[in-house]
Amino acid sequence: RRTDWGKDLKAVALASRKSTCILPKVANLGSAVRVNAACLDLQKKKPDAASDAPSASKQAKSTNGCPYMDEDKRLDLRDSVLAEVTDIEDVVSRGRASGACPYYASRSAVRPAQLVTLPYTSLVHKGTREALGVSLKGNIVVIDEAHNLIEAINNVHSATLTESAAAMLTSLFADYLERFGTRL
């Protein structure tokens, strides 16, 4: 922001729904899994005039149950994000002020952006990168705090299985084999 070239740079900071959601009933759910699920569920619903959004009764362009999904407002927020270098907190604050979803406005700014900042997990997981529209080909990748990169890769590409879950899976698989083993 404070450099001469910063005023001409189109940059976007990406973050999770948990970090950017401005709908109180979703943002206050706590875990990222619950916030993601609630956000996706809202997108499947029809608009609801009794929503938490300040301008919920004027959401003619919202195509789903989230009052912050108005297309014109999201595009305006995207353009605002690209007009000057902002951080995640700035995007969330502008989203609140404009009544637009910061998460989806930021995602729509990826393609026209010259600089994209994102969490390690979004960078190292191919499916997430593709969903965000982030391509590594022909781009320069700068890793801040690179000493944490190996741990991030391990976390993204591994799973923890408790002993009790393994025992349950073994039991379920044995039941399945007993019931359907002759059909295999």
C-alpha positions in Angstrom: 0.0 0.0 0.0 2.7 2.4 0.9 4.9 2.0 -2.2 4.8 3.9 -5.4 3.8 0.8 -7.4 1.2 -0.2 -4.9 -1.3 2.4 -6.2 -1.4 0.7 -9.6 -1.3 -2.9 -8.4 -4.4 -5.0 -8.6 -4.2 -7.3 -5.6 -6.6 -9.5 -3.7 -6.2 -11.3 -0.4 -8.1 -14.6 -0.2 -9.3 -16.1 3.0 -11.8 -18.8 4.2 -15.5 -18.3 4.6 -15.0 -18.5 8.3 -12.7 -15.4 8.1 -14.9 -13.4 5.8 -18.5 -14.3 6.4 -20.6 -11.2 7.5 -23.9 -13.0 8.1 -24.0 -13.3 11.9 -26.0 -16.5 12.1 -23.4 -18.2 9.9 -20.3 -16.4 11.0 -21.0 -17.3 14.7 -21.2 -21.0 14.1 -17.6 -21.4 15.1 -15.9 -24.1 13.1 -14.9 -23.7 9.5 -16.7 -26.9 8.5 -20.0 -25.6 10.0 -19.6 -22.1 8.4 -18.8 -23.7 5.0 -21.8 -26.0 5.2 -24.2 -23.2 6.3 -23.0 -20.9 3.5 -23.4 -23.6 0.8 -26.9 -24.5 2.3 -28.0 -20.8 2.1 -27.0 -20.7 -1.6 -29.4 -23.5 -2.3 -32.3 -21.6 -0.7 -34.6 -19.0 -2.2 -34.2 -15.4 -0.9 -35.9 -14.7 2.5 -37.1 -11.2 3.3 -36.8 -12.0 7.0 -33.1 -12.3 6.8 -30.3 -10.8 9.0 -29.1 -8.4 6.3 -29.8 -4.7 6.7 -31.3 -4.5 3.2 -32.8 -7.9 3.0 -36.1 -6.6 1.6 -34.2 -5.0 -1.3 -32.4 -8.1 -2.5 -34.0 -8.5 -5.9 -30.8 -9.5 -7.5 -29.9 -12.1 -4.8 -30.4 -15.5 -6.4 -30.3 -17.5 -3.1 -31.0 -17.4 0.6 -27.9 -15.3 1.5 -28.8 -11.6 1.6 -25.2 -10.7 0.7 -25.1 -12.4 -2.6 -26.5 -9.6 -4.7 -24.5 -9.8 -8.0 -24.2 -6.0 -8.6 -23.0 -5.4 -5.0 -20.5 -8.3 -5.2 -19.1 -6.9 -8.4 -18.8 -3.4 -7.0 -17.0 -4.8 -3.9 -14.7 -6.8 -6.3 -13.8 -3.6 -8.2 -13.3 -1.8 -4.9 -10.9 -4.5 -3.7 -8.9 -4.3 -7.0 -8.8 -0.5 -7.0 -6.4 -0.3 -4.1 -4.4 -2.8 -2.1 -6.5 -4.2 0.7 -6.1 -6.8 3.4 -8.7 -9.3 4.5 -10.0 -7.0 7.3 -10.5 -4.2 4.8 -12.5 -6.5 2.4 -14.7 -7.7 5.3 -15.3 -4.1 6.4 -16.2 -3.0 2.9 -18.4 -6.0 2.6 -20.3 -5.0 5.7 -20.6 -1.4 4.5 -21.8 -2.3 1.0 -23.9 -5.4 1.9 -21.9 -7.7 -0.3 -20.2 -11.0 0.4 -16.5 -10.5 1.0 -15.7 -14.2 0.3 -17.2 -14.4 -3.1 -16.2 -10.8 -4.1 -12.6 -11.7 -3.3 -12.8 -14.9 -5.3 -14.2 -13.1 -8.3 -11.2 -10.7 -8.1 -8.6 -13.5 -8.6 -8.6 -13.5 -12.4 -8.1 -9.8 -13.0 -5.6 -9.5 -10.1 -1.9 -9.2 -10.6 -1.1 -10.3 -7.1 -3.0 -12.9 -5.1 -2.3 -13.7 -1.4 -3.7 -16.8 0.0 -3.2 -19.3 2.9 -0.8 -22.2 2.4 -3.6 -24.8 2.3 -5.2 -23.1 -0.7 -1.9 -23.0 -2.5 -0.7 -26.6 -1.9 -4.0 -28.4 -2.5 -4.6 -28.7 -6.2 -8.4 -29.0 -6.0 -8.6 -25.8 -3.9 -6.3 -23.9 -6.2 -8.4 -24.9 -9.2 -11.7 -24.0 -7.4 -10.3 -20.6 -6.6 -9.1 -20.1 -10.2 -5.4 -19.9 -9.1 -2.9 -21.2 -11.6 0.8 -21.7 -10.8 1.8 -22.0 -14.4 3.6 -18.9 -15.6 3.3 -17.2 -12.2 5.8 -16.4 -9.5 5.1 -18.0 -6.1 6.5 -16.3 -3.0 6.3 -18.3 0.2 6.2 -16.3 3.4 7.2 -18.1 6.5 8.4 -21.1 4.4 9.5 -23.0 7.5 5.7 -23.8 8.0 5.3 -25.1 4.4 6.1 -28.8 5.1 3.6 -28.9 8.0 0.9 -27.3 5.8 1.5 -29.8 3.0 1.3 -32.7 5.6 -1.9 -31.3 7.0 -3.6 -31.0 3.6 -2.5 -34.4 2.3 -3.1 -36.5 5.4 -5.9 -37.6 7.6 -6.1 -38.7 11.2 -7.9 -41.9 12.0 -8.5 -42.7 15.6 -8.4 -46.3 16.9 -12.1 -46.3 17.6 -12.9 -45.1 14.1 -10.6 -47.8 12.7 -12.4 -50.4 14.8 -15.8 -49.2 13.6 -14.7 -49.3 10.0 -13.3 -52.8 10.4 -16.6 -53.9 11.9 -18.7 -52.2 9.2 -16.5 -53.7 6.5 -16.8 -57.2 8.0 -20.6 -56.8 8.1 -20.5 -55.7 4.5 -18.4 -58.7 3.4 -20.7 -61.1 5.3 -23.8 -59.6 3.7 -22.5 -59.0 0.2 -19.4 -61.2 -0.1 -20.9 -63.7 -2.5 -21.7 -60.9 -4.9 -18.1 -59.6 -5.1 
